[in-house]
């Protein structure tokens, strides 16, 4: 008999339903096992299943196995003695979330510690294992009704607003639903009690080593919505007396972490939140003297990923933290006293978004262009800094079946030289099955932010584009993170008093066009006559800007874009964000906002344009799409606008599985028809 081989298939939009995600690794206190979550799209329920898995580290203990079975469990957290695992069971929809505990070694039934009428976003054990702190939103009963007796909108009183920031994309109203820190007995013997009173948002709870206090971050001063500052605070674990402010305002602090001796707090900090962008640094606060020390200024890299729940981790007299670096996310360590330079612990061409350390064991999720991420462990001693050079061991292969079944494109890195000589890091993926000598339509992708980065991680959009027969280009133009702070701040407006730049749509536009020019010269599979451009959020801004300033592209897709920076500034959930780039508000410098707004140049837009937007988007409200669509149509053009109901700014990453598949098909069909 002749052996047969199966040729891997090409990725299609329906394969989005097969993309697993490994996340939130948590090393047990003894360093003998890792708890983590595994997420799977579920087309039948049009939601995501979340299970907690356990991976023992002993070679004779077997491989990773599911620990919970209902399919909606998140936030695994080990008890200090390592015998129990707390987690949140959060079924999709509007049902209550439950904080639960399961014995790890002995087995048994789960204990429901408490229920909460809404999502629980953070969870932490007290050092003695008797209590749990968690973060959740507490709706005003006078507005929303009592738990179990919700009011419909028509029965609610009007809202009274006195601050600029009162909603949040993906969460909705926040002004009458503040996130608070609650403490509850781990045996469920009493109801949760808030320890952060008042109408202020609070997050990042960290128990002191003796369990008497909780450090957290909160903006509790009168001008918090104008200066965007966020302070470090301390509160007694019983909620009395009032919280104590540890920092003096002006900066934006996040994710406090106690030193083992309880004398210092580590944290992330943005020193000037009104002068965006800035590298978020790792700092240490001495609690007795209130002196602060920044550890990472010399690294000149951004040291906190957006959305990361992990604070800097103490390992003896060192701190472990992540940093964005040239399309990668690496792990570093630095001495807490500020001596010496930060040293890389986990490097390479990969993306390490989440990690955990305990008892000499480091666990982290490592993603690559061919994998959404697998769980990896290595030894990292508190006593020996050089132990970071130990060998790594992969604990999971949960994404491997997909990689074996689907033929995935491999990106090729190259450097483009921009108009002023600046070197721009870029990547290219050839179309699947490209034949020598033939040319193919090619799509230029632009990332959001702008202070984010593309790089060495799995991007379903790139793989879908290449599989559909398109060449794929992407880059990190000026304004991106992952490089020097000067690179990120190059797109600040000329009106800025500090570090004036050229504004959005200037050197960043030159950089993405240099990516196209260099790639067209370097890769013979690119057809320069069949180019498309697409992007979301700031990437949508750049797409709209590009078609108003060049006719190089034969089709474009502008998604969840900010097209009018003036209306964006007063309608988005992050009022003040555009001002932090412009240096002046839209009342005193309206011409600066109009000058850099794509809609100003709508008369020049003749490229066929697909406009995608989500109806519940609060970050870039849907009026941003409507302004561009109406203007183009009044000019007699043929734009197409597609609106996704019940989705927000995160549609492409966390939207419902069915909508994500529909969106991918829409984009591919649009470019197929026009390129």
Rosetta blueprint (number, residue, H / E / L):
1 X L
2 X L
3 X L
4 X L
5 X L
6 X L
7 X L
8 X L
9 X E
10 X E
11 X L
12 X L
13 X H
14 X H
15 X H
16 X H
17 X H
18 X H
19 X L
20 X L
21 X E
22 X E
23 X E
24 X E
25 X E
26 X E
27 X E
28 X L
29 X L
30 X L
31 X L
32 X L
33 X E
34 X E
35 X E
36 X E
37 X E
38 X E
39 X E
40 X E
41 X E
42 X E
43 X L
44 X L
45 X L
46 X L
47 X E
48 X E
49 X E
50 X E
51 X E
52 X E
53 X E
54 X E
55 X E
56 X E
57 X L
58 X L
59 X L
60 X L
61 X L
62 X L
63 X L
64 X L
65 X E
66 X E
67 X L
68 X L
69 X L
70 X L
71 X L
72 X E
73 X E
74 X E
75 X E
76 X E
77 X E
78 X E
79 X L
80 X L
81 X L
82 X L
83 X L
84 X E
85 X E
86 X E
87 X E
88 X E
89 X E
90 X L
91 X L
92 X L
93 X L
94 X L
95 X L
96 X L
97 X E
98 X E
99 X E
100 X E
101 X E
102 X E
103 X E
104 X L
105 X L
106 X L
107 X L
108 X L
109 X L
110 X L
111 X E
112 X E
113 X E
114 X E
115 X E
116 X E
117 X L
118 X L
119 X L
120 X E
121 X E
122 X E
123 X E
124 X E
125 X E
126 X L
127 X L
128 X L
129 X L
130 X L
131 X E
132 X E
133 X E
134 X E
135 X E
136 X E
137 X E
138 X L
139 X L
140 X L
141 X H
142 X H
143 X H
144 X H
145 X L
146 X L
147 X L
148 X L
149 X L
150 X L
151 X L
152 X L
153 X H
154 X H
155 X H
156 X L
157 X L
158 X L
159 X L
160 X L
161 X L
162 X L
163 X L
164 X L
165 X L
166 X L
167 X E
168 X E
169 X L
170 X L
171 X L
172 X E
173 X E
174 X L
175 X L
176 X L
177 X L
178 X L
179 X E
180 X E
181 X E
182 X E
183 X E
184 X E
185 X E
186 X L
187 X L
188 X L
189 X L
190 X L
191 X L
192 X L
193 X E
194 X E
195 X L
196 X L
197 X L
198 X L
199 X L
200 X L
201 X L
202 X E
203 X E
204 X E
205 X E
206 X E
207 X E
208 X L
209 X L
210 X L
211 X L
212 X L
213 X E
214 X E
215 X E
216 X E
217 X E
218 X E
219 X L
220 X L
221 X L
222 X L
223 X L
224 X H
225 X H
226 X H
227 X H
228 X L
229 X L
230 X E
231 X E
232 X E
233 X E
234 X E
235 X E
236 X E
237 X L
238 X L
239 X L
240 X L
241 X L
242 X L
243 X L
244 X E
245 X E
246 X L
247 X L
248 X L
249 X L
250 X L
251 X L
252 X E
253 X E
254 X E
255 X E
256 X E
257 X E
258 X E
259 X L
260 X L
261 X L
262 X L
263 X L
264 X E
265 X E
266 X E
267 X E
268 X E
269 X E
270 X E
271 X L
272 X L
273 X L
274 X L
275 X L
276 X L
277 X L
278 X L
279 X L
280 X L
281 X E
282 X E
283 X E
284 X E
285 X E
286 X E
287 X L
288 X L
289 X L
290 X L
291 X L
292 X E
293 X E
294 X E
295 X L
296 X L
297 X H
298 X H
299 X H
300 X L
301 X L
302 X L
303 X L
304 X L
305 X L
306 X L
307 X L
308 X L
309 X L
310 X L
311 X L
312 X L
313 X E
314 X E
315 X E
316 X L
317 X L
318 X E
319 X E
320 X E
321 X E
322 X E
323 X E
324 X E
325 X E
326 X L
327 X L
328 X E
329 X E
330 X E
331 X E
332 X E
333 X E
334 X E
335 X E
336 X L
337 X L
338 X L
339 X L
340 X L
341 X L
342 X L
343 X E
344 X E
345 X E
346 X E
347 X L
348 X L
349 X L
350 X L
351 X E
352 X L
353 X L
354 X L
355 X E
356 X E
357 X E
358 X E
359 X L
360 X L
361 X E
362 X E
363 X E
364 X E
365 X E
366 X E
367 X E
368 X E
369 X L
370 X L
371 X E
372 X E
373 X E
374 X E
375 X E
376 X E
377 X E
378 X E
379 X E
380 X L
381 X L
382 X L
383 X L
384 X L
385 X H
386 X H
387 X H
388 X H
389 X H
390 X L
391 X L
392 X L
393 X E
394 X E
395 X L
396 X L
397 X L
398 X L
399 X L
400 X H
401 X H
402 X H
403 X H
404 X H
405 X H
406 X E
407 X E
408 X L
409 X L
410 X L
411 X L
412 X E
413 X E
414 X E
415 X E
416 X E
417 X E
418 X L
419 X L
420 X L
421 X L
422 X L
423 X E
424 X E
425 X E
426 X E
427 X E
428 X E
429 X E
430 X L
431 X L
432 X L
433 X L
434 X L
435 X L
436 X L
437 X L
438 X L
439 X L
440 X E
441 X E
442 X E
443 X E
444 X E
445 X E
446 X E
447 X L
448 X L
449 X L
450 X L
451 X L
452 X L
453 X L
454 X L
455 X L
456 X L
457 X L
458 X L
459 X L
460 X H
461 X H
462 X H
463 X H
464 X H
465 X H
466 X H
467 X H
468 X L
469 X L
470 X L
471 X E
472 X E
473 X E
474 X E
475 X E
476 X L
477 X L
478 X L
479 X L
480 X L
481 X L
482 X L
483 X L
484 X L
485 X H
486 X H
487 X H
488 X H
489 X H
490 X L
491 X L
492 X L
493 X L
494 X L
495 X L
496 X L
497 X L
498 X L
499 X L
500 X L
501 X L
502 X L
503 X L
504 X L
505 X L
506 X L
507 X H
508 X H
509 X H
510 X H
511 X H
512 X H
513 X H
514 X H
515 X H
516 X H
517 X H
518 X H
519 X H
520 X H
521 X H
522 X H
523 X L
524 X L
525 X L
526 X E
527 X E
528 X E
529 X E
530 X E
531 X E
532 X E
533 X E
534 X E
535 X E
536 X E
537 X L
538 X H
539 X H
540 X H
541 X H
542 X H
543 X H
544 X H
545 X H
546 X H
547 X H
548 X L
549 X L
550 X L
551 X L
552 X L
553 X L
554 X L
555 X E
556 X E
557 X E
558 X E
559 X E
560 X L
561 X L
562 X L
563 X L
564 X L
565 X H
566 X H
567 X H
568 X H
569 X H
570 X H
571 X H
572 X L
573 X L
574 X L
575 X L
576 X L
577 X H
578 X H
579 X H
580 X H
581 X H
582 X H
583 X L
584 X L
585 X L
586 X L
587 X L
588 X L
589 X L
590 X H
591 X H
592 X H
593 X H
594 X H
595 X H
596 X L
597 X L
598 X H
599 X H
600 X H
601 X H
602 X H
603 X H
604 X H
605 X L
606 X L
607 X L
608 X L
609 X E
610 X E
611 X E
612 X E
613 X E
614 X E
615 X L
616 X L
617 X L
618 X L
619 X L
620 X L
621 X L
622 X L
623 X H
624 X H
625 X H
626 X H
627 X H
628 X H
629 X H
630 X H
631 X H
632 X H
633 X H
634 X H
635 X L
636 X L
637 X L
638 X L
639 X L
640 X E
641 X E
642 X E
643 X E
644 X E
645 X L
646 X L
647 X L
648 X L
649 X L
650 X L
651 X H
652 X H
653 X H
654 X H
655 X L
656 X L
657 X H
658 X H
659 X H
660 X H
661 X H
662 X H
663 X H
664 X H
665 X H
666 X H
667 X H
668 X H
669 X H
670 X H
671 X H
672 X H
673 X H
674 X H
675 X L
